[in-house]
Amino acid sequence: MSDLKAYIRKRKKSDVEFREGFEEAYKAFKIGVLLKEAREASGLTQEKMAEKLHTRKSAISRIENHAEDIRLSTLEKFASALGRSLEISIR
């Protein structure tokens, strides 16, 4: 088990607030990581992505690093700017 996994497991046991908020925060983190990876795979910098979306680099950084409250329309624009489509599923 990695040090990070051990830390998370230990922290979940001892910190109720951390445990209760962890899964939702982790989901938002994963969305940001997926967006960043898709942008980088397309060979775009945050600056170039901002140009495509007619916004600022700081907005792209905020999307990638704080995706917990991102709008569906923003996700669709991001995907479209990369020449991709957005797929959502309910499991």
C-alpha positions as CSV (number, residue, x, y, z in Angstrom):
1,M,0.0,0.0,0.0
2,S,1.3,3.4,-0.9
3,D,2.1,6.0,1.7
4,L,-0.8,8.2,0.3
5,K,-3.3,5.4,0.6
6,A,-2.2,4.6,4.1
7,Y,-2.5,8.3,5.0
8,I,-6.0,8.5,3.5
9,R,-7.1,5.3,5.3
10,K,-5.8,6.6,8.7
11,R,-7.3,10.1,8.2
12,K,-10.7,8.6,7.3
13,K,-10.7,6.6,10.5
14,S,-9.8,9.6,12.8
15,D,-11.5,12.5,11.0
16,V,-15.2,12.4,10.4
17,E,-15.4,15.6,8.4
18,F,-12.5,14.4,6.1
19,R,-14.2,11.0,5.7
20,E,-17.6,12.5,4.8
21,G,-16.2,14.9,2.3
22,F,-13.5,12.8,0.7
23,E,-15.4,11.0,-2.0
24,E,-17.1,14.1,-3.4
25,A,-13.9,16.0,-3.3
26,Y,-12.1,13.2,-5.0
27,K,-14.7,13.0,-7.8
28,A,-14.1,16.8,-8.5
29,F,-10.4,16.3,-8.4
30,K,-10.7,13.5,-11.0
31,I,-12.7,15.7,-13.3
32,G,-10.0,18.3,-13.2
33,V,-7.3,15.8,-13.9
34,L,-9.3,14.3,-16.8
35,L,-9.7,17.8,-18.3
36,K,-6.0,18.6,-17.9
37,E,-4.9,15.3,-19.4
38,A,-7.2,15.8,-22.4
39,R,-5.9,19.3,-23.0
40,E,-2.3,18.1,-22.7
41,A,-3.0,15.1,-25.0
42,S,-4.3,17.6,-27.6
43,G,-1.0,19.5,-27.4
44,L,-2.5,22.6,-25.9
45,T,-1.2,24.8,-23.2
46,Q,-3.5,26.5,-20.8
47,E,-2.9,29.8,-22.7
48,K,-4.0,28.2,-26.1
49,M,-7.0,26.6,-24.5
50,A,-8.0,29.9,-23.0
51,E,-7.8,31.5,-26.5
52,K,-10.0,28.7,-27.9
53,L,-12.6,29.3,-25.2
54,H,-12.3,33.1,-25.3
55,T,-11.3,33.4,-21.7
56,R,-8.1,33.8,-19.6
57,K,-5.5,31.3,-18.6
58,S,-6.5,31.7,-15.0
59,A,-10.0,30.5,-15.9
60,I,-8.5,27.3,-17.4
61,S,-6.4,26.8,-14.3
62,R,-9.4,27.2,-12.1
63,I,-11.4,24.7,-14.2
64,E,-8.6,22.1,-14.0
65,N,-7.8,22.6,-10.3
66,H,-11.2,23.4,-8.8
67,A,-13.7,21.4,-10.9
68,E,-16.1,20.7,-8.0
69,D,-18.8,23.1,-9.2
70,I,-18.2,23.1,-13.0
71,R,-21.2,23.6,-15.2
72,L,-22.2,21.1,-17.8
73,S,-22.1,23.7,-20.5
74,T,-18.5,24.5,-19.5
75,L,-17.5,20.8,-19.8
76,E,-19.2,20.7,-23.3
77,K,-17.3,23.8,-24.4
78,F,-14.0,22.4,-23.1
79,A,-14.5,19.1,-24.9
80,S,-15.6,20.8,-28.1
81,A,-12.5,23.0,-28.1
82,L,-10.4,19.8,-28.0
83,G,-12.4,18.3,-30.9
84,R,-14.0,15.8,-28.6
85,S,-17.4,15.1,-27.3
86,L,-18.7,14.9,-23.7
87,E,-20.2,11.6,-22.6
88,I,-22.1,11.3,-19.3
89,S,-23.4,8.1,-17.8
90,I,-25.4,7.2,-14.7
91,R,-24.4,4.0,-13.0
